[in-house]
């Protein structure tokens, strides 16, 4: 069923809905990055990384500074987060608590694409696993909260603003944005906006062609507080202009995206609280291989792909008790329509509906208890979800060769509907002994296959963001992934020293990964392989269920050496292995270490950071993954608090101009660049940045 009622549902639900705040969590269960210069009003556990470059557009790079996290760098605006070896939709990523579907088949707009750095107030990360109330996913949850003007303290309206402007030399990147509005104790209203532009990124060997970007965001947030609770409305539009994506076969021509969210929450002190929300997101996306990068030598190989996605989500939760001793029961739903059509810009008869009329739905319910047993704090949860997915009829134009047309006919003749159920369980325990808090988590978490993995009938490079240059096809018989999780650790702080180590193990049944299409890779004895060979890859991969395991260790730590000097660090190590065959999992981050020393004065601070990785030699032989070398880079950062509410930040990234190639970076797909086609893309070279922040 095509979603056409999303906006109407939002308007009809306005009296009942408002932006829902994060459900209360104990500090032992949550990480949070608080961006420098933004109001700090949080009870959550806080990670404050030094050396954050205020001009970088990709908020995924901010999350990657946390223990267990890493950045999959797919371009200036398309980065994804890997968390303890899991990435993509396995990580429950939201913006302002709202779930939604990416607009394109290659995740050029992952969720954090819609969290521009000038608008980010904080990023919250569930440690280890995400609570069942947030929905199904295998890994911890990431929630980017955007800036807004909060309620005031008096009846009179008072102005407020939080603005940021920045510049980065390595790509001539410029950004400006923030929020401005007014609020009383009953009403609040603010406008928000941001503009970000950048050119091709420089590295020690030259320039990464086709890496510039452009993005505009604007909207408003409003709220009304009464004795019954808080009512709020958030509206936001984002327009991404021509943006290079060197690791993909196509570049972003545009993303036109609209967000709307309504919600209601009862007063925080009430013994019975209702939390509810309704959201709608519409994405329209165009991508091509000739507008920014050098066009293919053969005019017949030019491509313009058009995609769209529409998502309606809603949830309602009844919470009984206090935040620390509560029982909550709730239900939620998620409806999405998606489609992708491949065209030729000068031939109206070349049409391939590679993802035709995809309809996805999920209806879920959960029960969660928060309390204590024998002095041990606990959070126990169970959720069940019913999933449905279907595809329309694939179509091809008269100018399309016979191979794809025959594949479309075979797809249409098969079963294009799927139904399934999943069940998630979580049990998290912790107990405080003064400066020592041990933690234990047991969980069963699930993820249903996405549209690309299940319904990609046409062999293309659509992979959900892997950006590895391989050609993939889907499998309609895929089963949901199921992860069995065990992790333990502790939080310890005594005097000037603190440490928070965690060890974990994930056994994943039916893990979805690309495997050779058949038992004779390289021999084009099927129609899929013949069509793939026409596109330059005679060894296509098929998304398939395999058995896997992930295990590792991560921690953050710090020590206050003197009244002015402190040392902070983050270390992460993860291994991923297949259990069904003797091989490593594909694209797993290498061991990483980040150390930062900071000198703090009353009105200024300076810091130096060293960040790097070891070699990654545990790579997937079956996917022809190549090892990568280790590296280390040094960054400098300083902050000057000019007066209350006004501060200047500046620094230098990659001080020694080190040429390095992150293991999770994609492969270059652009000719006439200083990076050869097929080479792993480099990290940014030496560059200065400066950021000015003002708030009231």
C-alpha positions as CSV (number, residue, x, y, z in Angstrom):
1,X,0.0,0.0,0.0
2,X,1.5,3.3,-1.1
3,X,1.9,5.7,1.8
4,X,0.0,8.8,0.9
5,X,-1.6,9.6,4.3
6,X,1.5,10.5,6.3
7,X,1.1,14.2,6.4
8,X,-2.6,13.9,7.1
9,X,-2.0,11.5,9.9
10,X,0.4,14.0,11.5
11,X,-2.1,16.8,11.4
12,X,-4.9,14.6,12.8
13,X,-2.6,13.4,15.6
14,X,-1.4,16.9,16.6
15,X,-3.5,17.2,19.7
16,X,-2.0,13.9,21.0
17,X,1.6,14.0,20.0
18,X,4.9,15.9,20.8
19,X,8.6,15.3,20.6
20,X,9.3,12.6,23.1
21,X,12.4,12.9,25.3
22,X,14.8,10.1,25.8
23,X,13.6,7.5,28.3
24,X,15.5,7.8,31.5
25,X,18.6,5.7,31.6
26,X,21.3,5.0,34.2
27,X,24.7,6.4,33.4
28,X,26.1,2.9,33.4
29,X,24.1,2.1,30.3
30,X,24.7,5.1,28.1
31,X,27.5,7.0,26.4
32,X,27.1,10.6,25.3
33,X,29.3,13.0,23.4
34,X,28.5,16.6,24.3
35,X,29.7,18.9,21.5
36,X,31.9,21.6,22.8
37,X,30.1,25.0,23.3
38,X,26.6,23.6,23.6
39,X,24.6,23.8,26.8
40,X,25.3,20.8,29.0
41,X,22.1,19.8,30.7
42,X,22.2,16.0,31.0
43,X,22.2,13.3,33.6
44,X,23.8,10.8,31.2
45,X,27.3,9.4,31.3
46,X,29.4,11.8,29.2
47,X,32.4,11.3,26.9
48,X,34.0,14.6,26.0
49,X,36.6,13.9,23.2
50,X,39.3,16.5,22.7
51,X,40.3,17.6,19.3
52,X,36.9,17.6,17.7
53,X,37.1,19.5,14.5
54,X,34.1,21.8,14.5
55,X,34.2,22.3,10.7
56,X,33.8,18.6,9.7
57,X,30.4,18.0,8.2
58,X,30.0,14.3,9.1
59,X,28.6,13.7,12.6
60,X,29.4,10.0,12.1
61,X,33.0,10.9,12.7
62,X,32.0,12.3,16.0
63,X,30.4,9.0,17.1
64,X,33.5,7.1,15.9
65,X,35.5,8.6,18.8
66,X,33.6,6.4,21.3
67,X,34.8,3.0,22.7
68,X,33.9,0.3,20.2
69,X,33.0,2.7,17.4
70,X,34.7,3.3,14.0
71,X,34.0,5.4,10.9
72,X,33.1,3.9,7.6
73,X,34.1,6.9,5.5
74,X,32.0,6.9,2.3
75,X,32.5,10.6,1.5
76,X,32.0,14.0,3.2
77,X,28.2,13.5,3.9
78,X,27.8,9.7,3.7
79,X,29.8,8.3,6.6
80,X,28.4,5.4,8.6
81,X,29.1,4.2,12.1
82,X,30.5,0.8,12.8
83,X,29.9,-0.3,16.4
84,X,31.7,-3.4,17.8
85,X,32.0,-4.8,14.2
86,X,28.4,-4.1,13.2
87,X,27.3,-1.4,10.8
88,X,24.5,-0.2,8.6
89,X,20.9,-1.0,9.8
90,X,22.4,-3.3,12.5
91,X,23.1,-0.1,14.4
92,X,19.9,1.5,15.6
93,X,20.6,5.1,14.4
94,X,18.0,7.9,14.9
95,X,17.8,11.6,14.7
96,X,15.8,13.3,17.5
97,X,14.6,9.8,18.4
98,X,13.0,9.3,15.0
99,X,13.6,6.2,12.9
100,X,13.4,6.4,9.1
101,X,14.6,4.7,5.9
102,X,17.5,5.9,3.8
103,X,16.5,7.3,0.4
104,X,19.0,5.4,-1.8
105,X,20.0,1.8,-2.3
106,X,23.6,2.5,-1.4
107,X,22.9,4.5,1.8
108,X,24.4,7.7,0.5
109,X,22.2,9.3,3.1
110,X,22.6,7.2,6.2
111,X,20.7,8.5,9.2
112,X,23.5,10.8,10.4
113,X,23.5,12.4,7.0
114,X,20.5,14.3,8.5
115,X,22.4,15.5,11.6
116,X,24.6,18.4,10.3
117,X,27.3,19.3,12.8
118,X,26.2,23.0,13.2
119,X,22.9,21.7,14.5
120,X,24.0,18.8,16.6
121,X,23.6,19.3,20.4
122,X,24.6,15.9,21.5
123,X,25.0,12.3,20.4
124,X,23.8,9.5,22.7
125,X,25.0,6.0,22.4
126,X,23.5,3.0,24.2
127,X,26.4,0.9,25.5
128,X,26.4,-2.5,24.0
129,X,22.7,-3.1,23.1
130,X,19.8,-0.8,22.6
131,X,16.8,-1.1,24.9
132,X,13.8,-3.0,23.5
133,X,11.6,0.1,23.7
134,X,13.6,1.7,20.8
135,X,12.9,-1.1,18.4
136,X,14.8,-4.1,16.9
137,X,18.5,-3.9,16.0
138,X,21.6,-6.0,16.6
139,X,24.0,-3.3,18.1
140,X,23.8,-0.4,20.5
141,X,21.6,2.6,19.5
142,X,22.9,6.0,18.3
143,X,20.6,9.0,18.7
144,X,21.7,12.4,17.4
145,X,19.9,15.2,19.2
146,X,19.6,18.5,17.4
147,X,19.7,21.9,19.0
148,X,16.5,23.5,20.2
149,X,15.5,26.4,22.5
150,X,14.2,24.8,25.7
151,X,11.4,26.1,27.9
152,X,12.2,29.2,30.1
153,X,11.7,29.8,33.8
154,X,9.3,32.8,33.8
155,X,6.1,33.9,32.1
156,X,7.8,36.5,29.9
157,X,9.4,35.4,26.7
158,X,13.2,35.5,26.6
159,X,15.4,35.2,23.5
160,X,17.9,32.4,23.0
161,X,20.3,31.3,20.3
162,X,23.1,28.8,19.7
163,X,25.1,29.5,16.6
164,X,28.2,28.1,15.0
165,X,30.4,29.1,12.1
166,X,33.5,27.2,10.9
167,X,36.1,26.8,8.3
168,X,38.4,23.9,7.4
169,X,41.4,24.4,5.0
170,X,41.9,20.8,3.8
171,X,38.8,21.0,1.7
172,X,37.9,24.7,1.8
173,X,34.9,23.6,3.9
174,X,32.6,26.2,5.3
175,X,29.7,25.8,7.7
176,X,27.3,28.1,9.5
177,X,24.2,27.3,11.4
178,X,22.3,26.9,14.6
179,X,19.0,27.8,16.3
180,X,17.4,31.1,17.4
181,X,14.1,31.7,19.1
182,X,12.4,32.6,22.3
183,X,10.7,30.8,25.2
184,X,8.7,31.2,28.4
185,X,7.8,28.6,31.0
186,X,4.8,27.5,28.8
187,X,5.8,28.1,25.2
188,X,8.9,27.7,23.1
189,X,9.6,28.4,19.5
190,X,12.9,28.4,17.5
191,X,14.0,28.4,13.9
192,X,17.0,26.3,12.8
193,X,19.2,26.4,9.8
194,X,22.6,25.4,8.5
195,X,24.6,25.7,5.3
196,X,27.7,23.6,4.6
197,X,29.9,23.6,1.5
198,X,33.2,22.0,0.7
199,X,35.6,21.3,-2.2
200,X,37.8,18.3,-3.1
201,X,39.8,17.0,-0.1
202,X,43.6,17.2,-0.2
203,X,45.9,14.5,1.0
204,X,49.7,14.2,0.9
205,X,49.6,12.7,-2.6
206,X,47.3,15.4,-4.1
207,X,43.6,15.8,-4.3
208,X,40.7,13.3,-4.0
209,X,38.6,14.2,-6.9
210,X,34.9,14.2,-6.6
211,X,34.8,14.7,-2.8
212,X,33.1,18.1,-2.6
213,X,29.7,18.6,-0.9
214,X,26.8,21.0,-0.4
215,X,24.0,20.8,2.1
216,X,21.3,23.1,3.4
217,X,19.0,22.5,6.3
218,X,16.2,24.6,7.7
219,X,13.1,24.2,9.9
220,X,11.4,25.0,13.2
221,X,10.7,23.5,16.6
222,X,7.8,24.5,18.9
223,X,6.4,23.4,22.2
224,X,3.6,24.0,24.6
225,X,3.8,22.9,28.3
226,X,0.7,22.5,30.4
227,X,-0.4,20.6,33.5
228,X,-1.2,17.6,31.3
229,X,2.2,17.4,29.8
230,X,4.4,18.7,26.9
231,X,3.2,19.0,23.4
232,X,5.7,19.7,20.6
233,X,6.1,19.9,16.8
234,X,9.3,19.6,14.8
235,X,9.5,20.4,11.1
236,X,12.7,20.2,9.1
237,X,13.7,20.2,5.4
238,X,17.1,19.3,4.1
239,X,18.5,19.8,0.6
240,X,21.7,18.1,-0.3
241,X,23.1,19.5,-3.6
242,X,25.7,18.0,-6.0
243,X,28.0,16.0,-3.7
244,X,30.9,13.8,-4.7
245,X,31.0,10.2,-3.5
246,X,34.2,8.8,-4.8
247,X,33.8,5.3,-3.4
248,X,30.4,4.8,-5.2
249,X,29.7,4.3,-8.9
250,X,27.4,7.3,-8.8
251,X,27.4,10.8,-7.2
252,X,24.7,12.6,-5.3
253,X,22.8,15.0,-7.6
254,X,20.3,15.8,-4.9
255,X,18.5,14.7,-1.8
256,X,15.3,16.6,-1.0
257,X,14.1,15.4,2.4
258,X,11.2,16.6,4.7
259,X,10.8,15.6,8.3
260,X,7.8,16.1,10.6
261,X,7.4,14.8,14.1
262,X,4.7,15.3,16.7
263,X,4.6,14.0,20.2
264,X,3.3,14.2,23.7
265,X,4.9,13.3,27.1
266,X,3.3,13.5,30.5
267,X,5.0,15.5,33.3
268,X,8.3,14.0,34.4
269,X,7.2,13.6,38.1
270,X,3.9,11.8,37.3
271,X,3.6,8.3,38.6
272,X,1.7,7.3,35.4
273,X,3.2,8.8,32.3
274,X,2.3,8.6,28.6
275,X,4.9,9.0,25.9
276,X,3.8,9.1,22.3
277,X,5.0,10.2,19.0
278,X,4.2,10.2,15.3
279,X,6.7,10.9,12.5
280,X,6.8,11.2,8.8
281,X,9.9,11.4,6.5
282,X,9.9,11.8,2.7
283,X,13.2,11.4,0.7
284,X,13.6,12.1,-3.0
285,X,17.0,11.3,-4.4
286,X,18.9,11.6,-7.7
287,X,22.3,10.2,-8.6
288,X,24.4,10.0,-11.7
289,X,27.9,9.1,-13.1
290,X,28.5,12.2,-15.3
291,X,27.5,15.4,-13.6
292,X,30.6,15.7,-11.2
293,X,33.0,13.0,-12.2
294,X,34.4,12.4,-15.7
295,X,31.6,10.9,-17.8
296,X,32.0,7.3,-19.1
297,X,33.9,7.1,-22.4
298,X,30.9,5.4,-23.9
299,X,27.8,7.6,-23.9
300,X,25.6,4.5,-23.6
301,X,27.1,3.9,-20.1
302,X,25.8,7.2,-18.6
303,X,23.3,6.6,-15.9
304,X,20.8,8.6,-13.9
305,X,19.2,6.8,-11.1
306,X,16.1,8.1,-9.3
307,X,15.0,6.8,-5.8
308,X,12.5,7.7,-3.2
309,X,11.5,6.6,0.3
310,X,8.6,7.5,2.5
311,X,8.4,6.4,6.2
312,X,5.7,6.8,8.7
313,X,6.5,5.8,12.3
314,X,4.5,5.9,15.5
315,X,4.9,4.8,19.1
316,X,3.0,5.0,22.4
317,X,4.3,4.0,25.8
318,X,2.8,3.9,29.2
319,X,5.3,4.2,32.1
320,X,4.3,3.3,35.6
321,X,6.5,4.4,38.5
322,X,9.6,6.5,38.8
323,X,12.5,6.6,36.3
324,X,14.5,4.3,38.5
325,X,11.6,1.9,39.4
326,X,9.2,1.5,36.6
327,X,7.2,-0.8,34.4
328,X,6.6,0.3,30.8
329,X,4.4,-1.2,28.1
330,X,4.2,0.1,24.6
331,X,3.6,-0.5,20.9
332,X,5.1,1.0,17.8
333,X,4.9,0.7,14.0
334,X,7.0,1.5,11.0
335,X,5.6,1.7,7.4
336,X,7.9,2.4,4.4
337,X,7.6,2.6,0.7
338,X,10.7,2.7,-1.5
339,X,11.6,2.5,-5.1
340,X,14.7,2.8,-7.4
341,X,14.7,3.3,-11.1
342,X,17.9,3.3,-13.3
343,X,17.6,5.5,-16.4
344,X,19.8,6.9,-19.2
345,X,19.7,10.7,-19.3
346,X,19.3,10.8,-23.1
347,X,17.3,7.7,-23.8
348,X,13.7,7.5,-22.5
349,X,13.5,3.9,-23.4
350,X,16.3,2.8,-21.1
351,X,14.5,2.1,-17.8
352,X,15.3,-0.5,-15.2
353,X,13.1,-0.7,-12.1
354,X,15.8,-2.3,-9.9
355,X,13.8,-2.0,-6.6
356,X,10.2,-1.8,-7.8
357,X,7.5,-0.6,-5.5
358,X,9.0,-1.9,-2.2
359,X,6.6,-1.9,0.7
360,X,7.8,-2.7,4.2
361,X,5.9,-2.7,7.5
362,X,6.7,-3.6,11.1
363,X,4.3,-3.7,14.0
364,X,5.8,-4.3,17.5
365,X,5.1,-4.3,21.2
366,X,7.3,-4.3,24.2
367,X,7.3,-4.8,28.0
368,X,10.2,-3.3,30.0
369,X,10.9,-3.4,33.8
370,X,13.4,-1.3,35.6
371,X,14.1,-2.0,39.3
372,X,16.4,-3.7,41.7
373,X,16.9,-7.3,43.0
374,X,19.0,-7.7,46.1
375,X,20.7,-4.4,45.6
376,X,21.5,-5.1,42.0
377,X,20.0,-2.6,39.5
378,X,18.3,-4.3,36.5
379,X,16.6,-3.4,33.3
380,X,14.7,-6.3,31.7
381,X,12.9,-6.1,28.4
382,X,11.0,-8.2,25.8
383,X,9.6,-7.2,22.5
384,X,7.9,-8.9,19.6
385,X,7.6,-7.6,16.0
386,X,5.6,-8.7,13.0
387,X,7.3,-7.9,9.7
388,X,6.0,-7.8,6.1
389,X,7.8,-6.9,2.9
390,X,6.7,-7.0,-0.7
391,X,7.9,-5.9,-4.1
392,X,6.0,-4.8,-7.2
393,X,6.7,-6.0,-10.7
394,X,10.1,-5.2,-12.1
395,X,10.1,-3.5,-15.5
396,X,12.6,-2.7,-18.2
397,X,12.4,-0.4,-21.2
398,X,12.8,-1.4,-24.8
399,X,16.4,-0.1,-24.9
400,X,17.5,-2.5,-22.2
401,X,19.4,-5.6,-23.3
402,X,17.7,-9.0,-23.2
403,X,19.7,-10.2,-20.1
404,X,18.2,-7.8,-17.6
405,X,14.7,-8.1,-19.2
406,X,14.8,-11.9,-18.7
407,X,16.0,-11.4,-15.1
408,X,13.0,-9.1,-14.5
409,X,10.6,-11.6,-15.9
410,X,12.0,-14.3,-13.7
411,X,11.7,-12.0,-10.7
412,X,8.1,-11.2,-11.5
413,X,7.3,-14.9,-11.8
414,X,8.5,-15.6,-8.3
415,X,7.1,-15.0,-4.9
416,X,7.6,-11.3,-4.0
417,X,6.0,-11.3,-0.5
418,X,7.6,-12.1,2.9
419,X,6.2,-12.3,6.4
420,X,8.0,-13.0,9.6
421,X,8.2,-12.5,13.3
422,X,11.1,-11.6,15.5
423,X,11.6,-11.6,19.3
424,X,14.1,-9.5,21.2
425,X,15.2,-10.0,24.9
426,X,17.5,-7.8,27.0
427,X,18.7,-8.2,30.6
428,X,21.1,-5.6,31.9
429,X,22.5,-5.6,35.5
430,X,24.7,-3.3,37.4
431,X,25.5,-2.4,41.0
432,X,27.3,0.6,42.4
433,X,30.0,0.1,45.1
434,X,31.0,3.7,45.5
435,X,33.7,4.3,42.9
436,X,33.2,0.8,41.3
437,X,30.2,-0.3,39.2
438,X,30.3,-3.7,37.6
439,X,28.0,-4.3,34.6
440,X,26.6,-7.4,32.9
441,X,24.4,-7.7,29.8
442,X,22.6,-10.7,28.3
443,X,20.5,-10.2,25.2
444,X,18.9,-11.7,22.1
445,X,18.6,-9.2,19.3
446,X,17.3,-9.4,15.8
447,X,17.3,-7.6,12.4
448,X,15.1,-8.3,9.4
449,X,16.7,-8.2,6.0
450,X,16.3,-4.9,4.2
451,X,15.0,-4.3,0.7
452,X,18.4,-4.3,-1.0
453,X,19.3,-7.6,0.5
454,X,16.0,-9.3,-0.2
455,X,14.7,-7.8,-3.5
456,X,17.7,-6.7,-5.6
457,X,17.0,-8.8,-8.7
458,X,19.3,-6.7,-11.0
459,X,23.0,-7.2,-10.5
460,X,24.3,-3.8,-9.5
461,X,26.6,-2.2,-7.0
462,X,23.7,-1.4,-4.6
463,X,25.0,-2.8,-1.3
464,X,23.5,-0.6,1.4
465,X,26.7,1.4,1.8
466,X,29.6,-1.1,1.5
467,X,31.1,0.9,-1.3
468,X,33.5,-1.9,-2.2
469,X,33.0,-2.0,-6.0
470,X,31.4,-5.4,-6.0
471,X,28.2,-6.3,-7.8
472,X,25.4,-7.8,-5.6
473,X,22.1,-9.4,-6.0
474,X,19.5,-10.1,-3.3
475,X,17.9,-13.3,-2.1
476,X,14.1,-13.5,-1.3
477,X,14.7,-16.4,1.0
478,X,16.8,-14.6,3.5
479,X,16.1,-15.2,7.2
480,X,16.3,-12.5,9.9
481,X,19.6,-12.2,11.7
482,X,19.6,-13.3,15.4
483,X,22.4,-12.3,17.8
484,X,23.0,-13.8,21.2
485,X,25.0,-11.3,23.3
486,X,27.1,-11.5,26.4
487,X,29.1,-8.6,27.7
488,X,30.6,-7.5,31.0
489,X,32.6,-4.7,32.3
490,X,32.9,-2.1,35.0
491,X,33.1,1.7,35.6
492,X,35.8,2.7,38.0
493,X,36.7,6.1,39.2
494,X,39.0,6.9,42.2
495,X,40.5,10.3,42.7
496,X,42.1,11.5,39.5
497,X,41.9,8.2,37.7
498,X,38.9,6.6,35.8
499,X,38.5,3.6,33.5
500,X,35.5,1.9,31.9
501,X,36.5,-1.4,30.2
502,X,34.1,-3.9,28.5
503,X,34.5,-7.3,27.0
504,X,31.8,-8.8,24.8
505,X,30.8,-11.7,22.6
506,X,28.1,-11.9,19.9
507,X,27.1,-15.1,18.3
508,X,25.0,-14.3,15.2
509,X,22.9,-16.8,13.4
510,X,21.9,-16.1,9.8
511,X,24.3,-13.1,9.6
512,X,23.8,-11.5,6.1
513,X,26.9,-11.1,4.0
514,X,27.8,-11.2,0.3
515,X,29.0,-14.7,-0.9
516,X,29.9,-16.0,-4.3
517,X,26.8,-16.2,-6.5
518,X,27.3,-19.9,-7.1
519,X,29.8,-22.7,-6.7
520,X,31.7,-21.8,-9.8
521,X,32.7,-18.1,-9.3
522,X,34.3,-16.6,-12.5
523,X,32.5,-19.0,-14.8
524,X,29.5,-17.1,-16.3
525,X,27.1,-20.1,-16.5
526,X,24.1,-18.2,-15.1
527,X,22.1,-15.3,-16.5
528,X,23.0,-13.2,-13.3
529,X,26.7,-13.8,-13.9
530,X,26.4,-12.9,-17.6
531,X,24.6,-9.6,-16.8
532,X,27.2,-8.8,-14.1
533,X,30.0,-9.5,-16.5
534,X,28.5,-6.9,-18.9
535,X,28.9,-4.4,-16.1
536,X,32.5,-5.3,-15.6
537,X,32.3,-7.8,-12.7
538,X,32.2,-11.5,-13.7
539,X,32.1,-12.6,-10.1
540,X,28.9,-11.1,-8.5
541,X,28.1,-11.7,-4.9
542,X,24.8,-12.8,-3.5
543,X,23.4,-11.7,-0.1
544,X,23.2,-14.9,2.0
545,X,22.7,-16.1,5.5
546,X,25.9,-17.3,7.2
547,X,26.9,-18.0,10.8
548,X,29.2,-15.5,12.5
549,X,30.7,-14.4,15.8
550,X,32.1,-11.1,17.0
551,X,34.1,-10.6,20.1
552,X,36.4,-7.9,21.5
553,X,37.3,-5.4,24.1
554,X,37.0,-1.6,24.4
555,X,37.4,1.0,27.1
556,X,37.8,4.6,27.7
557,X,40.1,5.9,30.5
558,X,41.6,9.1,31.9
559,X,43.7,10.6,34.6
560,X,43.9,14.1,36.0
561,X,47.7,14.5,36.2
562,X,47.7,18.0,37.8
563,X,45.1,20.7,38.4
564,X,45.6,21.8,34.8
565,X,46.8,18.8,32.9
566,X,44.7,15.7,32.1
567,X,45.1,12.6,29.9
568,X,42.2,10.9,28.2
569,X,42.1,7.8,26.0
570,X,39.9,5.3,24.1
571,X,40.9,1.8,23.0
572,X,38.9,-0.6,20.8
573,X,39.6,-4.2,19.6
574,X,37.1,-6.4,17.7
575,X,37.4,-9.7,15.8
576,X,34.8,-11.0,13.4
577,X,34.8,-14.6,12.2
578,X,32.6,-16.9,10.1
579,X,31.4,-20.0,12.1
580,X,30.2,-21.9,9.0
581,X,33.6,-21.7,7.2
582,X,37.1,-20.9,8.1
583,X,37.2,-17.2,7.2
584,X,37.0,-13.7,8.8
585,X,34.1,-11.4,8.5
586,X,34.2,-8.7,5.9
587,X,35.2,-5.1,6.7
588,X,35.9,-5.2,10.4
589,X,37.7,-2.2,12.0
590,X,41.3,-2.8,13.1
591,X,42.5,-2.2,16.7
592,X,42.5,1.5,17.4
593,X,43.9,3.8,20.1
594,X,43.3,7.4,20.8
595,X,45.2,9.5,23.4
596,X,44.7,13.1,24.2
597,X,46.5,15.4,26.6
598,X,44.8,18.7,27.5
599,X,46.0,21.7,29.5
600,X,43.0,23.7,30.9
601,X,43.0,27.3,32.2
602,X,40.1,29.4,33.2
603,X,39.6,31.1,29.8
604,X,41.5,28.8,27.5
605,X,42.7,25.3,26.8
606,X,45.1,23.6,24.5
607,X,45.4,19.9,23.6
608,X,47.3,17.4,21.5
609,X,45.9,14.1,20.3
610,X,47.4,11.0,18.8
611,X,45.1,8.6,17.0
612,X,45.9,5.5,15.1
613,X,45.3,1.9,14.3
614,X,47.2,-1.3,14.0
615,X,47.4,-3.3,10.7
616,X,44.3,-5.2,9.8
617,X,45.3,-8.6,8.6
618,X,42.2,-10.5,9.7
619,X,40.3,-10.0,6.4
620,X,37.8,-12.0,4.4
621,X,39.6,-14.2,1.9
622,X,36.3,-15.3,0.4
623,X,35.4,-11.7,-0.4
624,X,38.9,-10.9,-1.7
625,X,39.4,-8.3,1.0
626,X,42.9,-6.9,1.2
627,X,44.8,-6.1,4.4
628,X,45.6,-2.6,5.4
629,X,48.6,-0.9,7.1
630,X,48.6,0.7,10.5
631,X,49.0,4.5,11.0
632,X,49.0,7.3,13.5
633,X,48.2,10.9,13.1
634,X,48.6,13.9,15.5
635,X,46.1,16.6,15.9
636,X,46.3,20.0,17.8
637,X,43.4,21.9,19.2
638,X,42.9,25.0,21.3
639,X,39.9,26.8,22.7
640,X,39.6,30.4,23.9
641,X,36.5,31.5,25.9
642,X,36.3,35.1,24.9
643,X,33.4,35.8,27.2
644,X,30.3,33.9,28.6
645,X,28.5,32.5,25.6
646,X,31.3,33.2,23.0
647,X,34.2,31.0,22.3
648,X,36.7,30.4,19.5
649,X,38.2,27.0,18.7
650,X,41.1,26.4,16.3
651,X,43.5,23.6,15.5
652,X,45.4,21.5,13.0
653,X,44.5,18.0,11.9
654,X,47.1,15.5,10.7
655,X,49.9,17.8,11.9
656,X,52.7,15.8,10.2
657,X,50.7,15.4,6.9
658,X,50.7,11.6,7.2
659,X,49.5,9.7,4.1
660,X,47.2,7.0,5.5
661,X,44.5,4.7,4.2
662,X,41.8,3.8,6.8
663,X,40.8,0.1,6.5
664,X,37.1,0.9,6.4
665,X,37.4,3.6,3.6
666,X,35.9,2.7,0.3
667,X,37.7,2.2,-3.0
668,X,38.1,5.1,-5.5
669,X,35.7,4.9,-8.5
670,X,36.6,8.2,-10.1
671,X,39.1,8.5,-13.0
672,X,41.4,11.5,-13.5
673,X,42.1,11.7,-9.7
674,X,45.3,11.6,-7.7
675,X,44.0,8.3,-6.3
676,X,44.1,5.5,-8.8
677,X,40.8,3.7,-9.5
678,X,40.4,0.8,-7.2
679,X,42.8,2.1,-4.6
680,X,41.6,2.5,-1.0
681,X,40.8,6.2,-0.4
682,X,43.1,8.2,1.8
683,X,42.4,10.1,5.0
684,X,42.6,13.9,5.0
685,X,46.0,15.6,4.8
686,X,47.2,18.4,7.0
687,X,44.6,21.1,7.5
688,X,43.8,23.9,9.8
689,X,40.3,24.6,11.2
690,X,38.7,27.5,13.1
691,X,35.2,27.6,14.7
692,X,33.3,30.4,16.4
693,X,30.4,29.5,18.7
694,X,27.9,31.9,20.3
695,X,25.1,31.1,22.6
696,X,22.6,32.8,24.9
